[in-house]
């Protein structure tokens, strides 16, 4: 139910805002988190990559929202056996 509501919200948000709008980014992050909780890690990763890219480009590496996205990305990457090293490096970077 929550997943479907978030998908609907994402589609509605796309109709109003472009993909680089902060509200769109926040909606994408919410859906990425729900995908991750639901075990849909590929979809979570795809959205979180977009969110992190946007936040790095617009807010920089030191921004709180960017660091939170890095942490979320690290948690998602831990679900992929072949990306554990990347997950660890990203998680460590959030502590700097």
C-alpha positions, 0 to 999 in steps of 0.5 A, spaced: 500 500 500 505 505 501 509 503 495 503 504 491 502 511 494 509 513 493 509 511 486 503 515 485 506 521 489 512 520 484 508 520 478 504 526 480 510 530 482 513 529 475 507 532 472 508 538 476 516 539 477 522 537 473 526 531 475 531 537 478 526 540 483 528 539 490 521 536 492 521 531 486 528 529 489 525 528 496 519 524 493 524 520 490 528 519 496 522 517 500 520 512 494 527 509 494 527 508 502 520 504 501 523 500 495 529 498 500 525 496 506 520 492 501 527 488 498 527 491 491 534 493 492 535 495 484 529 500 484 532 503 491 539 503 488 536 507 481 533 512 485 538 513 490 543 514 485 539 520 482 538 523 489 545 523 491 548 525 484 543 531 485 545 533 492 552 532 491 552 537 485 547 542 488 549 542 495 556 539 496 559 533 499 559 536 506 551 538 506 547 534 511 542 532 506 548 529 501 551 526 507 544 522 509 543 520 502 550 517 502 548 513 508 542 511 505 546 509 499 551 505 503 545 501 506 542 499 499 549 497 496 550 493 502 545 488 499 549 487 493 555 482 494 559 485 489 558 492 492 560 491 499 567 495 498 563 501 495 558 501 501 564 501 506 568 506 503 561 511 502 559 509 509 566 511 512 566 518 508 559 520 512 564 520 518 569 524 515 
